[in-house]
């Protein structure tokens, strides 16, 4: 039994310590004048020269389907909403792909659990596959079907509410 406690201590201490040491050596992304962000933030910074707080306000207003608080940012919010509706923004396809993968894996796990339950009714070890697969399938459906519809509705509302012409820095 002492060896089991030793293995648990090694895993409990060694894994976090190893992860910490590994991540310390990774190169950090250099922070630019406006901070760091994803592709959408890079697009807002490049097209409109917005600082981090302004980019956050624009993204929040568009994803929630509301009007941006600052009148100077209405043009960027309108353009972002229009581009979200047209589908030519970088980086928004990741959630759709993740939803497809989760939906497919969920259906496969559920089917494997049902098949195993039918073939071996006395062994209940793999029954956990059925609820796990159902959870994955529901998550995939929400991410693949429901979330994009919600994003489109919010973007259409934000495009209507933010009607100011886009003012780009020269």
N, C-alpha and C positions, 0 to 999 in steps of 0.2 A: 504493500500500500504506500510505502514511502516513495517509491519510484513514481507512482501516479501523482502524488502531490508535487514532486519535483518537476514532472512534465507540465503540470498546470502552471506552476510558478514560472518555468522557462517560457511557456507560451504567453502567459499573462504579462510578463515583463519584457521578454525578448521581442515580441511582435511590435508593440508600441515603440520601443526603443529603436528597433530597426527601421520602422517607418519614419520616425523623427529624423534619424541620421540620414536616411535616403533623401527625404524632402529638403533637408538643409542644403544639400549639394546641388539640387536642381537649379537651373538658371531662372532667375526671376524676370518677369516681363517688365521692361523698363517703363516707368510711369512718364508719360509725356506731359505737355503743358496742361492738358485737360484731364489727366488721370487715365486709367485703363478701363477697358470695357470689352464688350463683344462686338460682332460685326455691325449690329444695328447701332450701337453707340458710335462706332467708327464712322458709319455713314452719316449720322446726325452731326458729328464733329466736323467731318470733311465738308459736307454740303452747307451747313449753316454756321459753323464755328461756335457751337454751343458748349458751354462748360458742363461739368458733370451734373450739377444741380438742375440746370435748365434741361439737359437731356432726360433726366429722371422725371421732371415735371411733364415733359412732352410724352414720354413713354407711358407714364401713369394715366394721363388724360386720354390717350388713344386706347389703351387696353381696357380702361374702365368705361369708355364711351361718354366722356364728359368734356366740358370746356376747360381749356388750360387757363390758369389764373392770370398769366401775364399776357397782355395783348401783343407784345413783341413776338411771342412764341406761337401765335395762332397759325401763322403761315407754315411753320415747320410741322405743327400738329396736323394741319389739313393735308399737307403733302405726305406725311407718314401714313395717315389713315388711307389716303388714296392709293398709295403704293402697297399697303397691306391688302387692300381689296383687290388690286390687280394681280398680286402674287409675285411681284418682282423685287422683293426685299431679300437680302441674303440672311441665312441663318434661321429662317422660320420653319424649315422642313424637318428639323431634327425631331421635334415633338411628334410630328405625323409619322415619321419612320419608327420612332420608339413605340407609338401606339400600335402600329401594324405588327411589330415584333411581339409586343405583349399580348395582343389579341390572338395571334397565331400560336404562341407558346401556351397560352391559357387553354385554348381549345385542344391542343395536343395533349397537355397534361390531364385535362378532364377526361378525354377519350381513353388515355392509357390507364387512368384510375378506374374507370368503368369496366374496361376490358379485363383488367387484373382482378377486379372484384367478382366479375362473372366467371372467370376461369378458375379462380381460387377463392371461393367464398369463406373458407375457414381461416385464411391468412388475412388479417386486417392491417398489416403493416403499411401497405401502400394506399390505404383509404385516404390518407392525407393528401394524395395527389388530386382528388376531386375538389375539395374546397380551395386548395392552393391554385389549381387551374381556373376555377371560377373567379377567384379574386383577380388573377392576372388578366383574364378575359374581360372582366368589368373595367379594370384599369385601362386596358387597351382600347376598349370601346369609348370610354370617356376621353382618352387622349386623342384617339383617331377620328372620332365622329363628333362628340359633343363640344370639345374645346375649340376646334376650328370654326364651328358654327357660332359659338359665343364670341370668338375673336372678330369674325366678320360683322356680326351685329353691332358690337362695340365700336369697331372701326367706322362703320357706316354712320353711326350716331355721332361720333367724334368729327367725321368729315363734315357733317351738316352743321355742327355747333361751332366749329372753328373755320370761319369763312374768310379770314383776312388773307390778302395775297402774300405769297412767299417772298420774304426779303432775304436775299443771300448776300453774304459779305463779298466785297469786291477785292 
